[in-house]
Amino acid sequence: MSRINLKSAATLREPAELVVHGLASAADIPDLEKVAARYAVAVTPDIAALIDPNDPEDPIARQFIPSAEELVAQPGENADPIGDHAHSPVAGIVHRYPDRVLFKLVHVCAVYCRFCFRREMVGPGKATALSSDAYNGALGYIRAHSEIWEVILTGGDPLMLSPRRLTEVMADLAAIDHVRIIRIHTRVPVADPARISAEMVAALRVEDAATWVALHANHARELTGKARAACAAMIDAGIPLVSQSVLLRGVNDNTAALEALMRAFVECRIKPYYLHHGDLAPGTAHLRTTLEHGQQLMRSLRGRVSGLCQPDYVLDIPGGYGKAPVGPSYLSQANSLPGEGELDPETRYRIVDYCGDVHLYPPKPW
Ligand code: SF4
């Protein structure tokens, strides 16, 4: 018996609804109910329409349709995989690097990604947003720390706020003299592009700070005509967009998929920014790749697309030590080269080109 939740306005939130729409098998309902009791589920109509129910390997389904594999936590996985708590001086703020903070205003998203590194913070039974007192406390913290140059609104998804509330938040932040950049991390333009209304775009613009938007998408198919129009509306209003993606097994862990995604971003005037290695969030091992595989993919991308299409491949170091670039290195030192014997008299740099061929470069500037 289906249990379609009419209040959800066609966003699918229950395993039985997924079955009704051909996105899950009835036999899986007992396991999926266990997953949904622990981790939030939401599939918007725009995302559901992208899924091919006849493809068991569909890369969009893999990102959003829950799986029994999420019930299995692996050693090393952690409810707070990137150490937000260790760097949270007040509710809603993560202050990991001197000149910037994360401001976690809302704890809800349009869709829930099965690999989410904050899945324990946006899950069932959690508050949907910061209380008014906590919001004021977070603003007070930012005001009191003049080294904070950039505030990153993140999630949950800040574009789940109404344009009216977002206008207030942006004005509160822009009124702080030392806050020069407000960056918004969002999946809404792909998950629910209709939310990017003229009012929402207007809410993003402020006089006294620069707004940047980081769009989260992991497969080129997510950049539909409607998603592209939503992004163009922001860019045409003077808001620069960058991308962030997660390297995911069965979604984008092959050269063709990654290349198509990066080309699609650039065609949309979105600069590829980060390709994240999967975080050690509980029950997400089936979606992670190895670092070696990520490096191979970055090498193959380097040979195929222009610098505009190259993201930084990064790992958030478990424990809260920040991001580290983990892409391949093209530079090393060498005393010799195969077939050329000893290099005399100086150690030289060894540089690998995009075809994999090795070249030398002198160590001194003359
Ligand atoms: S949109 Fe972001 S915060 Fe929300 S579930 Fe996906 S990865 Fe997590």
Boltz pocket constraint, residues with backbone or C-beta under 6 A from the ligand:
constraints:
  - pocket:
      binder: B
      contacts: [[A, 108], [A, 109], [A, 110], [A, 111], [A, 112], [A, 113], [A, 115], [A, 116], [A, 117], [A, 118], [A, 119], [A, 122], [A, 155], [A, 156], [A, 157], [A, 186], [A, 187], [A, 216]]
      max_distance: 6.0
